[in-house]
Amino acid sequence: MADLLNSLAVAGKSALGFQAIFFALLAIGINVQFGYAGLLNFGQIAFAMLGGFGIAISVSKWGLNFWVGVLVGVAAAVVLALLLGLPTLRLRADYLAIATIAAAEGLRLLFRSVSATPVTNGTRGLSGFNSDFIALAPWNTQQRYEILGTSWSGGELWVALVGWTLVAIACVLVFLLMRSPWGRVLKSIREDEDAVRSLGKNVYVYKMQALVLGGVIGAFGGMVYAVGTGSAVPDQYQNANTFLAYAAVILGGAARVLGPVVGAMILLFILQFADTLLRTLISNGVIPEDLLSSTDVAQIRFILVGVGLMLLLIFRPQGIFGDRREVMLDAR
C-alpha cells in the first residue's frame, strides 16, 4: 500500500510539473491548428525548440535580457510558421503534415550539428540561462516544500506557477477567439473550406493565422520546458513529443478548450505512475527481473499508453470531453 501511495504521489507531481505544462501548451497549440482549423501540423516540437533556444541563445550567447529572449523565441516561431505556411497552406492538408515533420527534424539536426556549435553548443546544448527568471520567485528557491506527500524546490514551484498561469491565459484566449466571428470562420474551414471560400472569406489567411497562433503557444511551451530543466539541448526536442501532444489532444478531446490540458495531465500521470509502480514492483521482487528489467520500463509504459489510446479511439474517438463531430477532418 505504501508503494502504491508513493507511486500516486510521484505521478501527481508529474501531472502538475513543468513537463505537464510543456505538453499542455503544445497540445493547446495543436488544438487551435488541428481541432479548430483542421491543419495537420506534425512539427509542433519545432516551435517549442525555437522558443526554448530563443531564450537560451539570447541570454547565454548574446548577453541579452531574459525577456528579450522571450520575444526572440516568439518572433522565431512566427517566422517558422510563415515559412511553413506560405508554400503549403494552399495545397492539401497532408502537404503541411509532411513539411512540418520534415522541418522539425531538420531543425533539430541543424541545431545539434558541428556547424551550429558556436551558437547552440551542438549536442551539449546551453545551460545557466534561467537564473534571472528563477530570481523573480517571491520565496526562497533553495528551500524544499512538502506538498501532498511530494517534495518541491522553490524553483520548481515558481516555474509551475508561471507555467500554469500561461496555460490559463492560453485557454482563456482560445475560449474567447473560438466564440468570436474569427473562430466561427476557422471552424467552418475545418468542416468545408470550399463553402467558406464561396462566401468570400480568405481561407488561406485564416489558416495562416491559426498556424501562427498555435505555433506561438507551442513556443511558450518550449520556453517553460527550457526554464524548468535549466538547459536547452536539441535532442530534448524529438518529434515523438509532437505525437505525445497529439495523444493529449485526443485523450482530452479535440476542439475543447480544456481538453488538451486535462489530456496532458492524465497522460503525464499515467506515464509516471506506470514507470514508478513497475520499478517498485521489480525492486521488491513482485515482478521477476528475468521477465521485466528496470531498463525495459521506459518502453513498456509507452506500450501501455499506446494500448490505452487504441481502446479510447475504438470506444470513444472524441476523447473524454470531445464531440464525435469535432474529430471529422476535411483534408482537401
Secondary structure, DSSP 8 states (H G I E B T S, - for coil): -HHHHHHHHHHHHHHHSHHHHHHHHHHHHHIIIIIIT------HHHHHHHHHHHHHHHHHTS---HHHHHHHHHHHHHHHHHHHHHHHTTS-HHHHHHHHHHHHHHHHHHHTSGGGHHHH-GGG-EES--HHHHTT-SS-TTSEEEETTEEEEHHHHHHHHHHHHHHHHHHHHHHHHHTSHHHHHHHHHHHHHHHHHHTT--HHHHHHHHHHHHHHHHHHHHHHHHHHHTEE-GGGS-THHHHHHHHHHHHH-TT-SSHHHHHHHHHHHHHHHHHHHHHHHHHTTSS-TTT--GGGHHHHHHHHHHHHHHHHHHH-TTTTT--GGGG-----
